[in-house]
Amino acid sequence: MAVAALLICCAIGADAQALEAFSIDGKAPASLKKVYLIDVANRNAVMDSASVTAGKFKFSGNTQKNLVLGVSDGDFIALFINDGTPIQLDMNDHKLKGSAQNEKLNAYDRELTPIDTQMSSILQKARGGNLSSGQMDSIRNAYMALNEKKEARLKQIVLQNADNMIPAAFVGDLAYGLSFDELKKICNPANAYYNHPSMALPKRLYEGLKKRAPGMLFTDMTIPDMDGKEHKLSEWIGKGQYVMVDFWASWCGPCRGEMPNVVANYTKYHPKGFEIIGISFDRSAEPWKKAVEQMQMKWPQLSDLGYWQSAAAGVYGISSIPASILFDGSGKVVATDLRGEQLGKKLKEIYGF
């Protein structure tokens, strides 16, 4: 997998306390002078390095059992799980021999590499400058298409490997793109990787989503508007109309990028009763109010200016934005995080046009 493509955030868990020995006998191109042992779980931190002599290198040591590691040549990281089985690794073609689990992981790793390479190439083009808005749109669409392709494949890999530790190498990258039902499957205690440290993020997201799962009745809360007047969500939710609570912030680029779509759907469906309640995770009033005016967000706006400590974050388990919850007329959750075409599609399904 391309070096910049993989980032797994995790915390130390119970299963990670036991130490396991590892050994890697490697081959590399004669032109390569050094390779690096990478702690994937720690933002690809370099743990060790080894000189390449006559096209060969070696690593050995002890780490936490089942820790996700990698060997990097500067452009590629060959992933493996420290399960105690000696590894033979050829950095000429990035093929690995070891346990059945690690050989399977290596096959997935090499399968995903072309996608990562294409995504990196697209990002380089975007940074090149002197591009028209049309060219930037084309680049953005190409990148998003590849990202969706990668996410779809990662979901398959994770869901198909409940009996081993392979998902531990990917769940951190994937977690934010998972639906409630997908997180429920991944956070199944019966999964072999359930207690792996890399599951800390998916578990946290799952606990948050349980607070806004489809069918759940809304939780009321009090939060001030732009003039400091306090309001309850029950002033709007549960009154017979569909209401979407939109969690955003003026400093959130993806939120601002999505807002024209939200505005368009509000303009189209508000005359039929559709309402939006904006809850901002801003920390000062001025940029919040300025963004509302600039983006013509004409629906009610609320915020306690608490940033990530906003009361709304705790009540509804919000750990990333943009986020949204669509409630039906009785105040029950219909859907969450409807973005892009998904929002318009759902509202068309509700209102019939």
C-alpha positions in Angstrom: 0.0 0.0 0.0 1.3 3.5 -0.8 2.9 5.1 2.2 0.5 8.1 2.5 -2.6 6.0 2.1 -2.8 4.1 5.4 -3.5 5.7 8.7 -4.8 3.6 11.6 -5.6 5.4 14.9 -5.8 3.0 17.9 -5.3 2.7 21.6 -3.6 0.0 23.6 -6.0 -2.7 24.5 -5.9 -5.9 26.6 -4.9 -8.2 23.7 -2.0 -5.9 22.9 -0.1 -6.4 26.2 1.5 -9.8 25.3 4.8 -9.6 23.5 5.5 -11.6 20.4 8.8 -12.1 18.6 9.1 -11.3 14.9 11.8 -11.9 12.3 11.9 -10.6 8.7 14.3 -11.8 6.1 14.1 -9.5 3.2 15.3 -8.9 -0.4 15.4 -5.5 -2.0 16.6 -3.8 -5.2 20.3 -3.3 -5.2 19.9 0.4 -5.6 18.0 0.6 -2.3 20.2 1.6 0.6 17.8 1.4 3.6 14.4 0.1 4.6 12.3 1.0 7.6 10.1 -0.9 10.1 6.9 1.0 10.5 4.4 1.0 13.4 1.2 1.4 11.4 -0.9 1.7 14.6 1.2 4.8 15.5 0.7 7.0 12.4 3.3 5.1 10.5 6.0 6.0 13.0 9.4 4.6 12.2 10.4 1.9 14.7 13.7 0.8 13.2 15.8 0.8 10.1 18.0 -1.7 8.3 20.7 -1.3 5.7 20.4 -3.2 2.5 23.5 -5.1 1.8 23.9 -7.1 -1.4 20.2 -6.8 -1.9 19.3 -8.2 1.5 18.1 -6.9 4.9 16.8 -8.3 8.2 14.7 -7.2 11.1 14.0 -8.9 14.4 12.6 -8.0 17.8 9.6 -8.1 20.0 6.4 -6.1 19.8 2.9 -6.4 21.1 1.1 -9.5 19.8 -0.9 -8.9 16.7 0.4 -5.4 16.2 0.0 -4.2 12.6 3.5 -3.4 11.2 5.0 -2.6 7.9 8.3 -2.5 6.0 8.7 0.6 3.9 11.1 1.4 1.0 9.9 5.0 1.0 7.1 4.5 -1.5 5.4 1.3 -0.4 4.6 -0.2 3.0 4.3 -4.0 3.0 1.9 -4.7 5.8 2.0 -7.7 8.2 0.5 -8.7 11.6 3.0 -9.8 14.2 1.5 -13.2 14.8 4.9 -14.8 15.7 5.4 -16.5 12.3 8.7 -15.6 10.6 8.4 -13.6 7.4 10.2 -13.6 4.1 9.6 -10.3 2.2 10.8 -9.4 -1.3 10.6 -5.6 -1.8 11.2 -6.0 -5.5 7.6 -7.2 -6.0 6.3 -6.6 -2.5 5.4 -10.2 -2.0 5.4 -11.7 1.4 5.7 -15.3 2.7 4.7 -16.2 6.2 1.5 -17.3 8.0 -1.6 -17.9 5.9 -3.1 -14.8 7.5 -0.2 -12.5 6.5 0.0 -13.9 3.0 -3.7 -13.1 2.6 -3.2 -9.6 4.0 -0.3 -9.1 1.6 -2.5 -10.1 -1.4 -5.1 -7.5 -0.3 -2.3 -4.9 0.2 -0.9 -5.4 -3.3 -4.5 -5.4 -4.7 -5.2 -2.0 -3.2 -1.9 -0.4 -4.1 -2.9 0.6 -7.7 -5.9 2.5 -6.3 -3.7 4.3 -3.8 -1.2 5.2 -6.5 -3.9 6.7 -8.7 -5.3 8.7 -5.8 -1.8 10.0 -5.0 -1.3 11.0 -8.6 -4.6 12.9 -8.6 -3.7 14.8 -5.5 -0.4 15.8 -7.1 -2.3 17.2 -10.0 -4.6 19.2 -7.8 -1.5 20.7 -6.0 0.0 21.7 -9.3 -2.0 25.0 -9.5 -3.2 27.0 -12.5 -6.3 24.8 -12.8 -9.7 26.0 -13.9 -12.8 25.3 -11.8 -13.8 22.8 -14.4 -10.5 21.0 -14.1 -10.7 21.0 -10.3 -14.2 19.5 -10.5 -13.0 16.8 -12.8 -10.0 16.0 -10.5 -12.3 16.0 -7.4 -14.8 13.7 -9.1 -12.0 11.3 -10.2 -10.6 11.2 -6.7 -14.0 10.6 -5.1 -14.8 7.8 -7.5 -11.5 6.0 -6.6 -12.1 6.6 -2.9 -15.5 5.0 -3.2 -14.0 2.1 -5.0 -11.4 1.6 -2.3 -13.9 1.9 0.5 -16.2 -0.6 -1.1 -13.4 -3.1 -1.4 -12.2 -2.5 2.1 -15.7 -3.2 3.4 -15.7 -6.5 1.6 -12.3 -7.4 3.0 -13.2 -6.5 6.6 -16.6 -8.3 6.5 -15.2 -11.4 4.9 -12.4 -11.9 7.5 -14.2 -12.0 10.8 -12.2 -15.1 11.8 -8.8 -13.5 11.7 -6.9 -10.3 12.5 -6.7 -8.9 8.9 -9.4 -6.3 9.5 -7.2 -4.7 12.2 -5.0 -3.4 9.3 -7.9 -1.6 7.7 -10.7 -0.7 10.1 -9.1 2.6 11.1 -9.0 3.8 7.5 -12.6 2.6 7.0 -14.4 3.5 10.2 -15.8 6.9 9.3 -17.3 5.6 6.1 -19.3 2.8 7.7 -23.0 2.9 8.2 -24.7 1.9 11.5 -25.5 -1.6 10.3 -21.9 -2.1 9.0 -20.4 -0.9 12.3 -22.7 -3.2 14.1 -21.3 -6.2 12.1 -17.7 -5.1 12.7 -18.3 -4.5 16.4 -19.6 -8.0 16.9 -17.8 -9.5 20.0 -17.6 -12.8 18.2 -15.2 -11.4 15.6 -11.6 -12.6 16.1 -10.3 -9.0 16.0 -12.9 -7.5 18.3 -10.4 -6.8 21.1 -7.6 -5.6 18.9 -6.5 -2.0 19.7 -7.4 -0.8 16.2 -11.1 -1.4 17.1 -11.1 1.6 19.6 -12.3 4.0 16.9 -15.0 1.8 15.3 -16.3 1.0 18.8 -16.5 4.7 19.7 -18.3 5.5 16.5 -20.7 2.6 17.0 -21.6 3.8 20.5 -22.3 7.2 19.1 -24.4 5.9 16.2 -26.5 3.9 18.6 -27.7 7.2 20.0 -29.1 8.1 16.6 -29.9 4.7 15.1 -32.9 4.4 12.7 -36.1 4.0 14.7 -34.8 5.8 17.8 -36.9 8.6 19.3 -35.2 12.0 19.3 -33.6 13.2 22.5 -34.6 16.7 23.5 -32.0 19.2 24.5 -31.8 23.0 25.1 -29.3 25.1 23.1 -29.2 28.9 22.3 -29.7 30.5 18.9 -27.6 33.3 17.4 -29.2 35.9 19.7 -28.6 33.9 22.8 -32.2 32.8 23.2 -32.5 29.2 24.3 -34.6 26.7 22.3 -35.6 23.0 22.7 -35.4 20.7 19.7 -38.9 19.7 20.6 -40.1 23.1 19.2 -39.6 21.5 15.8 -39.1 17.8 16.1 -42.1 15.5 16.6 -44.6 18.1 15.4 -45.7 16.2 12.3 -43.1 17.3 9.8 -39.8 15.9 8.7 -36.9 17.7 10.3 -33.2 17.3 9.6 -30.7 18.3 12.3 -27.5 19.3 10.6 -24.2 19.3 12.6 -21.6 21.6 11.0 -19.1 24.4 11.7 -17.8 27.4 9.9 -14.2 26.0 10.1 -15.2 22.6 8.6 -14.3 22.5 4.9 -16.4 19.5 4.0 -19.4 21.1 5.8 -19.1 24.2 3.7 -18.6 22.1 0.6 -21.8 20.2 1.3 -23.9 23.3 2.2 -24.9 24.3 -1.4 -26.6 20.9 -1.7 -28.3 21.3 1.7 -29.5 24.8 0.7 -30.9 23.6 -2.6 -32.9 20.8 -1.0 -34.2 23.2 1.7 -35.3 25.6 -1.0 -37.1 22.8 -2.8 -38.8 21.0 0.1 -39.3 23.6 2.8 -42.6 24.8 1.2 -43.8 21.3 1.7 -43.0 21.3 5.4 -39.4 20.1 5.5 -37.3 21.9 8.2 -33.6 22.0 9.0 -32.1 22.8 12.4 -28.5 23.8 12.2 -26.3 23.0 15.2 -22.8 24.5 14.8 -19.7 23.3 16.5 -18.1 26.7 16.3 -16.3 28.2 19.3 -16.9 31.9 18.6 -20.0 33.7 17.3 -18.6 35.9 14.6 -17.3 33.3 12.1 -20.5 31.2 12.8 -22.8 34.1 12.0 -20.7 35.2 9.0 -20.8 31.7 7.5 -24.6 31.4 7.9 -25.0 34.7 6.0 -22.5 33.9 3.3 -24.0 30.5 2.5 -27.6 31.7 2.8 -28.6 29.1 5.5 -32.1 30.3 6.1 -33.2 27.7 8.6 -32.9 28.0 12.5 -29.3 28.0 13.7 -28.3 26.9 17.2 -24.9 26.6 19.0 -23.5 26.7 22.5 -20.2 27.6 20.9 -18.7 24.6 22.7 -16.6 23.3 19.8 -16.2 19.5 20.2 -17.4 19.9 23.8 -20.8 21.0 22.5 -23.7 19.4 24.4 -25.1 18.2 21.1 -21.9 16.1 20.5 -22.6 14.1 23.7 -26.4 13.8 23.3 -26.2 12.5 19.7 -22.7 10.9 19.7 -21.3 13.2 17.1 -17.5 12.7 16.7 -17.1 14.0 13.1 -18.8 16.6 10.9 -20.6 17.1 8.7 -23.2 14.9 10.3 -27.0 14.9 10.1 -30.1 13.2 11.5 -33.4 13.1 9.6 -36.4 12.7 11.9 -39.9 11.8 10.8 -43.1 13.6 11.9 -43.3 11.5 15.1 -39.7 12.4 16.1 -38.1 9.0 15.1 -34.8 8.7 13.3 -35.3 7.9 9.6 -31.7 8.2 8.3 -28.3 9.7 9.3 -25.6 11.5 7.4 -27.4 12.0 4.1 -25.0 13.9 1.8 -24.9 14.7 -1.9 -27.4 12.8 -4.0 -28.4 10.8 -1.0 -30.2 13.7 0.6 -32.2 14.6 -2.5 -33.0 11.0 -3.2 -34.4 10.5 0.3 -36.5 13.7 0.3 -37.8 12.8 -3.2 -38.9 9.4 -1.7 -40.7 11.3 1.1 -42.3 14.1 -0.8 -42.8 12.4 -4.2 -41.0 14.9 -6.4 
